[in-house]
Amino acid sequence: MKYLKTDYIDKTFWGLFIALIIVAILALFSAGSTLVYKHNSALGPVGQQMLFIAIGVAIAYSIQFLPSWIIRFGGYGLLAISILCLYVILIPGNPFVMTINGASRWMKIGGFAFQPSELAKLSLIIVVADLLARIKSEQDKKKYFYWTLGITLVTAFPILTGNLSTALLLCAIVFAMWVLARIPWQYLCSVVAIALVAMALGYSIIEFGFVRPHRSLSDRNPLKRAVTWVNRVDEAVAEMHQPTAEFKLTEDNYQRSIAKVAIARGGKSPLGVLPGNSKERDFLPLAFADYIFAIIVEESGLIGAIILIAIYLAILFRACYASSRFADYASMLMVMGLALMITCQALVSMMVAVGIGPVTGQPLPLISRGGTSVLITSVYFGIMLCVSREQTMLSERQSATRKESLNDVPDITFEA
């Protein structure tokens, strides 16, 4: 079948995908020492993550052969399931909810645990892209702006209760898609103004009503983690203004401090301390997850950091280049939304690891340990590969049709 031929595969996207996988495998062996010690075996935690990566590659390869209309249609069903799971998590005492490090973000069904927020991020981008692609007039812009705004708020609220950074990141990606869809600026500015006022008001209420009086929110309150968010912001601001001589290592700043030590060790040489020679991985509790970038910098130095940043930025640039050739507007928005999510999440994770901004808990896409994150990121790549392949086939078919049309033009002779 012509549609299953590998001639149209986007080799650039595949190259970037494989490059991230190589980095992920190297980083996993370096940063997973605490996991290996805990399980007394390298085959358990490392082997499990390698299995997720292998499954992710198979998923990406399979998805690239799907017609894009199936992906857009399936996005609505996946979003409905995601929203249902997100609101189920809010039910107090739910036996299907897993709480890790004080955050109830995971659902466990049978022996499989996953984060519904990861599914929601993927499906919301697909649905928003499909809706915005239906804009044909100025009236449609208003209509689909409110449609996408409503869907985004419904999706983001339950995510916000457990993971503020993910909710804000998702809203930022939808905002970028509005800009690409040429939504009027008065609508965009209104959303930004309302969001800023809401965040300032919420911060003030938590800061002066709970943090400073040393009060806590009830466990039944869906915004119980708001105190943690405000504390993290306060700690980040305090560290910026705290003299170095007065710095004290505490339970709250331990991870950030050890991550900075790892980065400082890596900064002594352009190539770091070289792979396998990290010392801070044994002291950093989440070296294999949220702070894996710090270990990468420690072992590969400035050169390794620049290469990894370049890979993530190359994903976005490739998406921009590929989208400029797409005839399908919905596909262009979908690819750009997915590429923006991967790149922006990576940059946020890196900024946290180097101490820029408060702790967010954002994993480094495809590199940080976590089955749901790896599989969903692989789906991102699969969809981008699918759309790029389909549009390349369409472009070649249109080019061939034009050539046939020119060849079919009859010769015209004029008699004297």
Secondary structure, DSSP 8 states (H G I E B T S, - for coil): -GGG-GGG--HHHHHHHHHHHHHHHHHHHHH-HHHHHHHT-STTHHHHHHHHHHHHHHHHHHHTTS-HHHHHHHHHHHHHHHHHHHHHHTSTT-TTEEEETTEEEEEEETTEEE-HHHHHHHHHHHHHHHHHTT--SHHHHHHHHHHHHHHHHHHHHHHHHH-HHHHHHHHHHHHHHHHHTT--HHHHHHHHHHHHHHHHHHHHHHIIIIITTT----TTSTTTTHHHHHHHHHHHHHHHHS-GGG----TTTHHHHHHHHHHHHHTTSTTTT-TT--SGGGT-TTTTTTTHHHHHHHHHHHHHHHHHHHHHHHHHHHHHHHHTT-S-HHHHHHHHHHHHHHHHHHHHHHHHHTT-SS------TTTSS-HHHHHHHHHHHHHHHHHHHHHHHHHHHHHHHHHHHHHTS-------
